[in-house]
């Protein structure tokens, strides 16, 4: 009887071993997710005009009318978070050649093809959150020549090595601005260039205005090899200029160094939202 019990136990172990071998983990599959950046002025779509246009169709919180001639920003280091807390990080690399630069996106209102950011090789799963950097962080860009969308020769918005890149820019005109026409300005111009990627001790002009922004989706979306969802993200100009710090175009109409852009940079933390998602 004891021999029978021992043999039975051995047989059970062998069967369990074969069963364990038969169980194979499903291979991870991958898909893509699109982030569509839709620039707004409150409830209105952004409409860029020429420097000579005298139609001022937007109004800020101070009752000052204005228009827009340029609008754009850098998005980088994108991360997607699943409903169970796993994080997928978009690849980020830099270098002198165009093909070396990955994970940096230059969203520009006048270039519609830049407004859809496709994140590839996303592991299949349910996602409900996106985090990205607004601007370009110092540690991701080497000093000297950088290719792709970071290349000044290719339209990259670089001030200089100390000041870094212009992470967000808005240009237009307002009758409230006292700026006179000049070599680089139209009458009544408003130019807000927000940059600065590092604090420099002893230099009050050099501050870090790069922001890390996290947005929650109104509902989760599924990524799979045959499912490519889209998150529709609004960037509201009014929240950028009327947020924690209200911009007065009569006094704030030309921001061209990091320290001068601190207030707008603070506002920009609340200027983005995921308006809706498409599965």
C-alpha positions as CSV (number, residue, x, y, z in Angstrom):
1,X,0.0,0.0,0.0
2,X,2.8,2.3,0.8
3,X,4.5,1.5,-2.5
4,X,1.3,2.3,-4.3
5,X,1.0,5.7,-2.5
6,X,4.6,6.6,-3.3
7,X,4.1,5.7,-7.0
8,X,0.8,7.7,-7.1
9,X,2.6,10.7,-5.6
10,X,5.5,10.4,-8.2
11,X,3.0,10.1,-11.0
12,X,1.2,13.2,-9.8
13,X,4.4,15.2,-9.7
14,X,5.3,14.1,-13.2
15,X,1.8,15.1,-14.5
16,X,2.0,18.5,-12.7
17,X,5.4,19.0,-14.3
18,X,4.1,18.3,-17.8
19,X,1.1,20.6,-17.1
20,X,3.5,23.4,-16.0
21,X,5.5,23.0,-19.2
22,X,2.4,23.2,-21.2
23,X,1.5,26.6,-19.8
24,X,3.3,29.2,-21.8
25,X,3.1,33.0,-21.2
26,X,1.4,34.9,-23.9
27,X,3.9,36.9,-25.9
28,X,3.7,40.7,-25.4
29,X,2.1,42.5,-28.3
30,X,2.6,46.1,-29.2
31,X,0.6,48.9,-30.7
32,X,0.6,52.7,-31.1
33,X,-1.1,55.6,-29.5
34,X,-1.6,59.1,-31.0
35,X,-1.6,62.3,-29.0
36,X,-3.4,65.1,-31.0
37,X,-2.5,68.6,-29.8
38,X,-5.4,71.0,-30.5
39,X,-4.5,74.6,-29.7
40,X,-7.4,76.8,-28.5
41,X,-8.1,80.3,-27.2
42,X,-10.9,79.4,-24.7
43,X,-13.6,77.8,-26.8
44,X,-12.2,79.1,-30.1
45,X,-10.0,77.4,-32.5
46,X,-6.7,79.1,-33.1
47,X,-6.5,81.1,-36.4
48,X,-3.1,82.5,-37.2
49,X,-3.0,85.8,-39.1
50,X,-0.3,87.9,-40.7
51,X,1.7,90.6,-38.9
52,X,-0.3,93.3,-40.7
53,X,-3.8,91.9,-39.8
54,X,-5.8,94.5,-37.7
55,X,-8.6,92.1,-36.8
56,X,-8.3,91.3,-33.0
57,X,-10.6,88.4,-32.4
58,X,-9.5,87.2,-29.0
59,X,-9.9,88.9,-25.6
60,X,-7.9,88.1,-22.4
61,X,-9.1,88.4,-18.8
62,X,-8.1,92.0,-18.7
63,X,-10.4,92.9,-21.6
64,X,-7.4,93.4,-24.0
65,X,-8.0,92.2,-27.5
66,X,-5.3,90.4,-29.5
67,X,-4.6,88.1,-32.4
68,X,-2.0,85.4,-33.0
69,X,0.6,85.1,-35.7
70,X,2.7,82.3,-34.3
71,X,2.2,79.5,-31.7
72,X,4.1,76.3,-30.8
73,X,6.0,74.3,-28.2
74,X,8.2,71.3,-27.6
75,X,6.9,68.1,-26.2
76,X,9.4,65.4,-25.0
77,X,9.9,62.4,-22.7
78,X,6.4,61.1,-23.1
79,X,5.2,58.4,-20.7
80,X,1.9,56.4,-20.8
81,X,0.5,54.8,-17.7
82,X,-1.8,51.8,-17.5
83,X,-4.8,51.4,-15.3
84,X,-2.8,49.0,-13.1
85,X,0.2,51.4,-12.7
86,X,2.6,50.2,-15.3
87,X,4.5,52.9,-17.2
88,X,5.7,52.9,-20.8
89,X,8.3,55.5,-21.7
90,X,8.8,56.7,-25.2
91,X,12.4,56.4,-26.4
92,X,14.5,59.5,-26.0
93,X,17.9,60.0,-27.7
94,X,19.9,62.9,-29.1
95,X,22.8,63.3,-31.4
96,X,24.2,65.3,-34.3
97,X,22.3,63.5,-37.0
98,X,18.5,63.7,-37.7
99,X,18.1,60.0,-37.1
100,X,19.8,60.3,-33.7
101,X,17.0,62.5,-32.3
102,X,14.0,60.6,-31.0
103,X,11.3,61.4,-28.5
104,X,11.3,65.2,-29.2
105,X,8.2,66.7,-30.9
106,X,8.0,70.3,-32.1
107,X,4.2,71.1,-32.2
108,X,3.5,74.1,-34.4
109,X,0.2,75.7,-35.2
110,X,1.2,76.5,-38.8
111,X,2.4,72.9,-39.5
112,X,-0.6,70.5,-39.2
113,X,1.6,67.4,-39.5
114,X,3.4,68.3,-36.3
115,X,0.2,68.3,-34.2
116,X,-0.2,64.5,-34.1
117,X,2.4,62.8,-32.0
118,X,2.5,59.0,-32.6
119,X,4.0,56.9,-29.8
120,X,5.1,53.6,-31.2
121,X,5.9,50.2,-29.6
122,X,3.4,50.7,-26.8
123,X,2.8,47.4,-25.0
124,X,-0.8,46.2,-25.2
125,X,-3.0,47.2,-22.3
126,X,-5.5,49.7,-20.8
127,X,-4.1,53.2,-20.5
128,X,-5.5,56.2,-18.7
129,X,-2.7,58.7,-18.1
130,X,0.0,60.5,-20.1
131,X,2.9,62.5,-18.7
132,X,5.2,64.6,-20.9
133,X,7.8,67.4,-20.6
134,X,6.9,70.8,-21.9
135,X,10.2,72.0,-23.2
136,X,13.6,70.4,-23.6
137,X,15.5,69.2,-20.5
138,X,19.2,69.9,-20.3
139,X,20.4,66.4,-19.7
140,X,18.8,65.2,-22.9
141,X,20.7,67.5,-25.3
142,X,24.4,67.5,-25.8
143,X,26.3,70.8,-26.2
144,X,27.0,71.5,-29.8
145,X,25.2,70.4,-32.9
146,X,21.9,68.5,-32.4
147,X,19.9,67.1,-35.3
148,X,16.2,66.7,-36.1
149,X,13.6,69.1,-34.7
150,X,16.3,70.4,-32.2
151,X,18.5,71.6,-35.0
152,X,18.4,75.5,-35.3
153,X,19.3,75.1,-39.0
154,X,16.1,73.0,-39.4
155,X,13.8,75.4,-37.5
156,X,14.8,74.4,-34.0
157,X,14.0,77.1,-31.4
158,X,17.4,77.4,-29.6
159,X,18.4,80.6,-27.9
160,X,21.9,79.5,-26.8
161,X,23.5,76.8,-24.7
162,X,23.0,78.6,-21.4
163,X,19.4,79.7,-22.0
164,X,18.4,76.5,-23.9
165,X,15.4,76.0,-26.1
166,X,12.2,78.1,-26.3
167,X,9.8,75.5,-24.9
168,X,6.6,77.5,-25.7
169,X,6.1,80.5,-27.9
170,X,3.2,82.8,-28.7
171,X,3.4,85.8,-31.0
172,X,0.7,88.2,-32.1
173,X,-0.5,91.8,-31.8
174,X,-2.6,93.8,-29.4
175,X,-3.6,97.5,-29.4
176,X,-2.8,97.4,-25.7
177,X,0.9,96.8,-26.4
178,X,2.9,100.0,-26.8
179,X,5.6,98.3,-28.9
180,X,6.6,100.3,-31.9
181,X,7.5,98.7,-35.3
182,X,11.1,97.8,-35.6
183,X,13.4,95.3,-37.4
184,X,11.9,92.3,-35.6
185,X,8.6,93.7,-34.5
186,X,5.3,94.9,-36.0
187,X,3.4,97.7,-34.3
188,X,1.7,96.6,-31.1
189,X,3.5,93.3,-31.1
190,X,3.2,90.7,-28.3
191,X,5.9,88.0,-28.2
192,X,6.1,85.6,-25.3
193,X,9.0,83.2,-25.7
194,X,9.2,80.8,-22.7
195,X,12.4,78.9,-22.2
196,X,15.3,78.2,-19.9
197,X,16.4,74.7,-19.0
198,X,18.7,75.1,-16.0
199,X,19.3,77.3,-13.0
200,X,22.7,78.9,-13.1
201,X,24.1,80.0,-9.7
202,X,24.9,83.7,-9.6
203,X,22.9,84.4,-12.8
204,X,19.4,85.6,-12.0
205,X,18.5,85.6,-15.7
206,X,19.0,81.8,-16.1
207,X,16.2,79.7,-14.6
208,X,14.6,76.4,-15.4
209,X,11.2,76.8,-16.9
210,X,10.8,73.3,-18.2
211,X,7.6,71.7,-16.9
212,X,6.6,68.1,-16.3
213,X,2.9,67.7,-17.0
214,X,0.6,64.8,-16.1
215,X,-2.9,64.4,-17.7
216,X,-5.6,61.9,-16.9
217,X,-7.8,60.5,-19.6
218,X,-11.6,61.0,-19.2
219,X,-11.8,57.2,-19.8
220,X,-9.3,54.5,-20.4
221,X,-8.3,53.3,-23.8
222,X,-6.9,50.0,-25.0
223,X,-3.7,49.6,-27.0
224,X,-3.2,46.4,-29.0
225,X,-1.6,45.3,-32.2
226,X,-4.9,46.1,-34.0
227,X,-6.0,49.0,-31.7
228,X,-4.5,52.5,-32.0
229,X,-6.4,54.9,-29.7
230,X,-6.0,58.7,-29.7
231,X,-6.0,61.2,-26.9
232,X,-7.2,64.6,-28.0
233,X,-5.3,67.2,-25.9
234,X,-6.3,70.9,-25.8
235,X,-3.7,73.6,-25.1
236,X,-5.6,76.8,-24.1
237,X,-3.8,80.1,-24.8
238,X,-6.0,81.9,-22.3
239,X,-5.0,79.6,-19.5
240,X,-1.4,80.4,-20.4
241,X,-1.8,84.1,-20.2
242,X,-4.7,84.4,-17.6
243,X,-3.8,81.6,-15.2
244,X,-2.1,82.0,-11.8
245,X,-0.4,85.1,-13.1
246,X,-2.5,87.4,-15.4
247,X,-0.6,88.9,-18.4
248,X,-1.1,92.6,-19.1
249,X,0.0,93.3,-22.6
250,X,0.6,96.9,-21.8
251,X,3.6,95.9,-19.7
252,X,4.2,92.2,-20.6
253,X,4.6,92.1,-24.4
254,X,8.2,91.0,-25.0
255,X,9.5,88.0,-23.1
256,X,12.8,86.9,-24.5
257,X,14.8,85.5,-21.6
258,X,14.2,82.7,-19.1
259,X,13.7,84.8,-16.0
260,X,11.0,87.0,-17.6
261,X,9.0,83.9,-18.5
262,X,8.6,82.4,-15.1
263,X,5.0,83.5,-14.6
264,X,3.9,82.2,-18.0
265,X,5.7,79.0,-17.4
266,X,3.8,78.6,-14.1
267,X,0.5,79.2,-16.0
268,X,1.4,76.6,-18.6
269,X,1.2,73.8,-16.0
270,X,-2.6,74.2,-16.2
271,X,-2.9,75.0,-19.9
272,X,-3.2,71.4,-21.1
273,X,-6.0,68.9,-20.7
274,X,-7.1,65.7,-22.4
275,X,-10.4,66.9,-23.8
276,X,-11.5,63.4,-25.0
277,X,-10.2,60.1,-26.3
278,X,-10.9,58.0,-29.3
279,X,-10.7,54.2,-29.1
